[in-house]
Amino acid sequence: MRGSKFFSIDIERSRLGSDLEEAIVFQKHFAQACIDALKEKFVDNDVVGAFHILSPSNMPSKMVKLRDWGQGPTEILCEHFGVAKPLSGVLQDPLLSSTLLCTKFFNFKSHAITTYNDLSFTQLWQLVDLSNSSKLKYPELSKLFAIVRVQCCSTAQCERGFSLQNIIKSKIRNRVTIEHLDWLLTICMVGPDLKEEQMDVEDILTDAIDLWKNSAHHRFLGKISFKNLKRVAKELGENMTDEELQEMIDEADRDGDGEIIAEEFYGIVIMTSLS
């Protein structure tokens, strides 16, 4: 707003400040409307949030506080998963027993803070999932863990994948199919974390080139030529035309010699992964 106009609309200011009060009231109503709309859209947020009781890192360390901790979230989970619900006109049995869950949860809390307090959520439940005795000891909690493992808590990774697909420029990269996207998202969500493994992208690419060099069949002499690339594409079952293969060479070939050296190979792979 500039002067007495909001875009092309004349605004009359009040000397008593009533216009400011109205603006503040509008802001409050607008903010509340946004909050209400988000709550209406994400109706299961309370259920998803209640799963935090399964992680030992969220539990209080003192037994006095532990006694009543997690009662509210447990009730939410019981109300959602512990009651019969209709599906296609047929009443389905509850996924778990609310009574058994509440009974076993306190024992689980006591066990978790003394035995598993240094484990992450994933580490703990991988351990429980592999132990038949733990499944027998905490059957309802094991069911909750199986449920939370398939909950889509965030669509951020999917949105990033589609956004990256939308900015793909070349014909080669435009060959990404739904199947390829599924692979990429699966690797992104459940694959190893390169940072945790202290792996460097350049090291991985160097290993790949070393394998190519050591293969007598490829006759790698320090550079990737059109002929090399065409042979590998054929071996991998990629149905690419000569024009498409040449486009890949031209895109990465910075020194203009018609072949790709290791440094140029790094460039095209990293550029492809970022685009």
C-alpha positions as CSV (number, residue, x, y, z in Angstrom):
1,M,0.0,0.0,0.0
2,R,1.4,3.4,-1.0
3,G,-0.1,6.7,0.1
4,S,-3.9,6.5,0.2
5,K,-4.2,3.7,-2.4
6,F,-4.1,0.0,-2.3
7,F,-3.2,-0.7,-6.0
8,S,-6.0,1.3,-7.7
9,I,-8.4,1.4,-4.8
10,D,-8.7,4.5,-2.7
11,I,-8.3,3.9,1.0
12,E,-9.6,6.3,3.6
13,R,-7.5,6.4,6.7
14,S,-9.2,6.9,10.1
15,R,-7.7,9.4,12.4
16,L,-8.9,7.3,15.3
17,G,-7.1,4.3,14.1
18,S,-10.2,2.2,13.4
19,D,-8.8,1.2,10.0
20,L,-5.7,-0.3,11.8
21,E,-8.0,-2.2,14.2
22,E,-10.0,-3.6,11.2
23,A,-6.8,-4.6,9.5
24,I,-5.6,-6.5,12.6
25,V,-9.0,-8.2,13.0
26,F,-8.8,-9.2,9.3
27,Q,-5.3,-10.6,9.7
28,K,-6.5,-12.7,12.7
29,H,-9.5,-14.0,10.8
30,F,-7.4,-14.8,7.7
31,A,-4.8,-16.6,9.7
32,Q,-7.4,-18.6,11.6
33,A,-9.1,-19.5,8.3
34,C,-5.8,-20.8,6.9
35,I,-5.3,-22.9,10.1
36,D,-8.8,-24.3,9.9
37,A,-8.4,-25.2,6.2
38,L,-5.1,-27.0,6.9
39,K,-6.7,-28.9,9.7
40,E,-9.6,-29.9,7.5
41,K,-7.2,-31.0,4.8
42,F,-4.8,-32.9,7.1
43,V,-7.4,-34.6,9.3
44,D,-5.0,-37.4,10.4
45,N,-2.3,-35.1,11.7
46,D,-3.2,-36.1,15.3
47,V,-2.9,-39.8,14.5
48,V,0.4,-39.4,12.7
49,G,1.8,-37.3,15.6
50,A,0.7,-39.8,18.2
51,F,3.2,-42.3,16.8
52,H,6.0,-40.4,18.6
53,I,5.3,-42.5,21.7
54,L,7.1,-45.4,20.0
55,S,10.5,-43.7,20.1
56,P,12.6,-44.0,23.3
57,S,14.2,-40.6,22.6
58,N,10.9,-38.9,23.3
59,M,10.4,-40.6,26.7
60,P,11.2,-38.9,30.0
61,S,14.1,-40.5,31.8
62,K,12.6,-40.5,35.2
63,M,10.2,-43.3,36.2
64,V,7.9,-40.8,38.0
65,K,7.2,-38.9,34.8
66,L,7.1,-42.0,32.7
67,R,4.0,-43.4,34.5
68,D,1.5,-41.0,32.8
69,W,3.6,-40.1,29.8
70,G,2.0,-40.9,26.4
71,Q,-1.6,-41.5,27.7
72,G,-3.1,-38.9,25.3
73,P,-1.4,-40.2,22.1
74,T,-2.2,-43.8,23.2
75,E,-5.9,-42.9,23.4
76,I,-5.8,-41.3,20.0
77,L,-4.2,-44.5,18.5
78,C,-6.7,-46.7,20.2
79,E,-9.7,-44.6,19.0
80,H,-8.4,-44.8,15.4
81,F,-7.0,-48.3,15.1
82,G,-8.8,-50.1,18.0
83,V,-12.4,-49.8,16.8
84,A,-14.3,-51.6,14.1
85,K,-14.8,-49.4,10.9
86,P,-16.9,-49.8,7.8
87,L,-15.2,-50.5,4.5
88,S,-17.3,-50.8,1.3
89,G,-20.4,-51.5,3.4
90,V,-18.7,-54.2,5.5
91,L,-17.7,-53.6,9.1
92,Q,-14.0,-54.5,9.5
93,D,-12.5,-55.8,12.8
94,P,-10.2,-53.5,14.7
95,L,-6.5,-53.6,13.8
96,L,-5.5,-54.0,17.4
97,S,-6.8,-54.4,20.9
98,S,-7.1,-51.1,22.8
99,T,-7.1,-52.9,26.2
100,L,-4.0,-54.9,25.4
101,L,-2.2,-51.9,24.0
102,C,-2.8,-49.8,27.1
103,T,-1.7,-52.7,29.3
104,K,1.5,-53.5,27.5
105,F,2.5,-49.9,26.8
106,F,3.7,-49.1,30.4
107,N,5.9,-52.3,30.4
108,F,7.3,-51.2,27.0
109,K,8.1,-47.7,28.3
110,S,10.0,-49.1,31.3
111,H,11.9,-51.5,29.1
112,A,12.7,-49.0,26.4
113,I,14.3,-46.3,28.6
114,T,16.5,-48.8,30.4
115,T,17.5,-51.1,27.5
116,Y,16.9,-49.1,24.2
117,N,17.4,-45.5,25.3
118,D,20.4,-45.0,23.0
119,L,18.7,-46.4,19.9
120,S,16.9,-44.4,17.3
121,F,13.3,-45.1,16.4
122,T,14.3,-47.1,13.3
123,Q,17.0,-49.0,15.1
124,L,14.7,-50.0,17.9
125,W,11.9,-51.3,15.7
126,Q,14.2,-53.1,13.4
127,L,15.4,-54.9,16.4
128,V,11.9,-55.6,17.6
129,D,10.8,-56.7,14.1
130,L,13.5,-59.3,13.9
131,S,12.8,-60.7,17.4
132,N,10.0,-63.2,17.7
133,S,10.1,-62.9,21.5
134,S,9.6,-59.1,21.3
135,K,6.7,-59.6,18.9
136,L,5.1,-62.0,21.4
137,K,5.8,-59.6,24.3
138,Y,4.5,-56.4,22.6
139,P,2.0,-57.7,19.9
140,E,-0.1,-54.5,19.6
141,L,3.0,-52.2,19.6
142,S,4.5,-54.4,16.8
143,K,1.2,-53.8,14.8
144,L,1.6,-50.1,15.3
145,F,5.1,-50.2,14.1
146,A,4.0,-52.1,11.0
147,I,1.4,-49.4,10.4
148,V,3.7,-46.4,10.9
149,R,6.3,-47.9,8.5
150,V,3.8,-47.4,5.6
151,Q,2.4,-44.0,6.6
152,C,3.0,-41.2,4.1
153,C,4.0,-38.5,6.6
154,S,5.3,-36.2,3.9
155,T,5.0,-35.8,0.2
156,A,8.0,-33.6,-0.1
157,Q,10.2,-36.2,-1.8
158,C,7.5,-36.9,-4.4
159,E,7.0,-33.2,-5.0
160,R,10.7,-32.7,-5.5
161,G,10.9,-35.6,-7.9
162,F,8.1,-34.2,-10.1
163,S,9.6,-30.7,-9.9
164,L,12.9,-32.0,-11.1
165,Q,11.2,-33.8,-13.9
166,N,9.5,-30.6,-15.0
167,I,12.8,-28.8,-15.5
168,I,14.4,-31.5,-17.6
169,K,15.6,-29.9,-20.8
170,S,17.2,-32.4,-23.2
171,K,15.6,-35.3,-25.0
172,I,17.8,-37.8,-23.2
173,R,16.7,-36.8,-19.8
174,N,13.1,-36.5,-21.0
175,R,13.1,-40.3,-21.3
176,V,12.3,-40.6,-17.6
177,T,9.1,-42.8,-17.2
178,I,6.8,-43.5,-14.3
179,E,8.8,-46.7,-13.6
180,H,12.1,-44.6,-13.5
181,L,10.5,-42.1,-11.1
182,D,9.3,-45.0,-8.9
183,W,12.9,-46.3,-8.7
184,L,14.3,-42.8,-8.0
185,L,11.8,-42.1,-5.2
186,T,12.4,-45.6,-3.7
187,I,16.1,-45.0,-3.6
188,C,15.7,-41.5,-2.2
189,M,13.3,-42.6,0.6
190,V,14.7,-46.0,1.7
191,G,18.2,-46.1,0.2
192,P,21.4,-45.5,2.1
193,D,22.4,-42.0,3.1
194,L,25.6,-41.2,1.3
195,K,26.6,-38.7,4.0
196,E,26.2,-41.3,6.8
197,E,28.3,-43.7,4.8
198,Q,30.9,-41.0,4.2
199,M,30.8,-41.7,0.5
200,D,31.7,-39.1,-2.1
201,V,29.9,-38.9,-5.4
202,E,33.3,-38.4,-7.2
203,D,34.7,-41.5,-5.5
204,I,31.7,-43.6,-6.8
205,L,32.2,-42.3,-10.3
206,T,35.9,-42.9,-10.2
207,D,35.2,-46.6,-9.2
208,A,32.8,-46.8,-12.1
209,I,35.4,-45.5,-14.6
210,D,38.0,-47.9,-13.1
211,L,35.7,-50.8,-13.8
212,W,35.3,-49.6,-17.4
213,K,39.1,-49.2,-17.7
214,N,39.7,-52.7,-16.4
215,S,37.3,-54.2,-18.9
216,A,39.2,-55.4,-22.0
217,H,35.9,-55.6,-23.8
218,H,35.4,-51.8,-23.6
219,R,39.1,-51.1,-24.5
220,F,38.9,-47.9,-22.4
221,L,41.9,-45.7,-23.1
222,G,41.1,-42.8,-20.7
223,K,38.1,-41.4,-22.6
224,I,34.6,-42.3,-23.4
225,S,33.9,-42.2,-27.1
226,F,30.7,-42.4,-29.1
227,K,31.5,-46.0,-29.9
228,N,32.1,-46.9,-26.2
229,L,28.8,-45.2,-25.2
230,K,26.8,-46.9,-28.0
231,R,28.2,-50.4,-26.9
232,V,27.3,-49.8,-23.3
233,A,23.8,-48.5,-24.1
234,K,23.2,-51.6,-26.2
235,E,24.4,-53.9,-23.4
236,L,22.1,-52.2,-20.9
237,G,19.2,-52.6,-23.3
238,E,18.8,-48.8,-23.8
239,N,17.1,-48.2,-27.2
240,M,18.8,-44.9,-28.0
241,T,19.4,-43.5,-31.4
242,D,22.8,-42.3,-32.6
243,E,21.5,-38.7,-32.4
244,E,20.6,-39.1,-28.8
245,L,23.9,-40.7,-27.9
246,Q,25.8,-38.0,-29.7
247,E,23.7,-35.4,-27.8
248,M,25.0,-36.8,-24.5
249,I,28.6,-36.6,-25.8
250,D,28.1,-33.0,-27.0
251,E,26.5,-32.0,-23.8
252,A,29.4,-33.2,-21.6
253,D,32.3,-32.6,-24.1
254,R,33.8,-29.3,-22.9
255,D,37.1,-29.5,-24.8
256,G,35.4,-30.2,-28.1
257,D,37.4,-33.4,-29.0
258,G,34.3,-35.5,-29.4
259,E,35.1,-37.7,-26.4
260,I,34.4,-37.5,-22.7
261,I,37.2,-37.5,-20.1
262,A,36.6,-38.4,-16.4
263,E,36.1,-34.8,-15.4
264,E,33.5,-34.2,-18.1
265,F,31.9,-37.5,-17.1
266,Y,31.6,-36.2,-13.5
267,G,30.0,-33.0,-14.8
268,I,27.3,-34.6,-16.8
269,V,26.3,-37.1,-14.1
270,I,26.2,-34.5,-11.3
271,M,24.3,-32.1,-13.6
272,T,21.8,-34.8,-14.4
273,S,21.3,-35.6,-10.7
274,L,20.6,-32.0,-9.9
275,S,18.3,-31.4,-12.8
